[in-house]
């Protein structure tokens, strides 16, 4: 049997997670994508299929570190507050909940979002 790559196993986990969670207009989904050079976040209303808020490290001029990811989470929380979004569903996209993913979640919580 052929061994799956690290990204293929992550995508398998992502599909399993996405089968259980969904965002709505009252409680949209905060989805994260992490690459080697960037972290990008989207707040998505899955019912209408629209992205409400989007941000990434390249736009915010932050560094690709844990501290930069935390600042990115705070920036997204401020944008959500402007749209009167107070609570979200967190979608870690199959990544482990540590490092930059955890920092984004902590920054969003500090910014006032409720998970």
C-alpha positions in Angstrom: 0.0 0.0 0.0 1.3 3.4 -1.0 2.1 5.8 1.9 0.2 9.1 1.9 2.1 12.3 2.0 1.9 14.7 4.9 -0.3 17.1 3.0 -2.6 14.3 1.8 -3.2 13.1 5.4 -3.9 16.8 6.4 -6.5 17.1 3.6 -8.1 13.8 4.8 -8.3 15.3 8.3 -9.7 18.6 6.8 -12.5 16.7 5.0 -13.4 14.9 8.2 -13.5 18.1 10.2 -15.5 20.0 7.5 -18.2 17.3 7.5 -18.9 18.3 11.1 -18.7 22.1 11.0 -20.3 24.8 8.9 -20.6 28.5 9.1 -23.8 30.6 9.0 -24.5 34.3 8.8 -24.9 34.4 12.6 -21.9 32.3 13.3 -19.5 32.2 10.4 -16.5 29.9 10.0 -13.0 31.1 10.5 -10.8 29.1 8.1 -7.0 29.1 8.2 -4.5 28.2 5.5 -0.9 28.0 6.5 2.0 27.7 4.1 5.8 28.0 4.6 5.7 31.7 3.8 2.3 32.9 4.7 -0.8 32.4 7.0 -4.1 33.5 5.6 -7.5 33.6 7.3 -11.0 33.9 5.9 -14.3 34.3 7.8 -16.9 32.5 5.6 -20.6 32.3 5.5 -21.1 28.7 4.1 -24.8 29.1 3.6 -24.5 32.0 1.1 -21.0 30.9 0.0 -19.4 34.3 0.6 -16.2 35.4 2.3 -17.0 38.1 4.8 -13.5 39.0 6.0 -10.1 38.0 4.7 -6.5 38.7 5.9 -3.0 37.4 5.5 0.4 38.1 6.8 1.6 39.7 3.6 -1.1 42.3 3.7 -0.7 43.1 7.4 3.1 43.5 7.0 3.6 41.1 10.0 6.4 38.5 10.1 5.7 34.8 9.6 6.1 34.0 13.3 3.9 33.0 16.1 3.7 36.7 17.2 2.8 37.7 13.7 0.0 35.1 13.6 -1.3 36.5 16.9 -1.4 40.0 15.5 -3.2 38.6 12.4 -5.9 37.0 14.6 -6.4 40.4 16.4 -6.7 42.2 13.0 -9.4 39.7 11.8 -11.3 40.2 15.1 -11.3 44.0 14.6 -12.6 43.5 11.0 -15.3 41.1 12.3 -16.3 43.6 15.0 -16.8 46.2 12.3 -19.3 43.8 10.6 -21.0 43.1 14.0 -19.7 39.5 14.1 -19.2 38.4 17.7 -19.0 34.6 17.5 -17.4 32.2 15.0 -16.8 28.5 14.4 -13.0 27.8 14.3 -11.8 25.6 11.4 -8.2 24.6 11.8 -8.2 22.9 8.4 -6.5 19.7 9.5 -3.5 21.4 11.1 -2.5 20.6 14.6 -3.8 23.1 17.2 -0.4 24.5 18.2 2.1 27.1 17.1 0.7 29.6 14.6 -2.8 28.1 14.5 -3.1 28.4 18.2 -1.7 31.9 18.1 -4.3 33.0 15.5 -7.1 31.6 17.7 -5.7 33.3 20.8 -5.4 36.6 19.0 -8.9 36.4 17.8 -10.1 35.6 21.3 -8.2 38.6 22.6 -9.8 40.7 19.9 -13.2 39.9 21.3 -14.4 36.9 19.2 -16.1 34.0 20.9 -15.6 30.4 19.7 
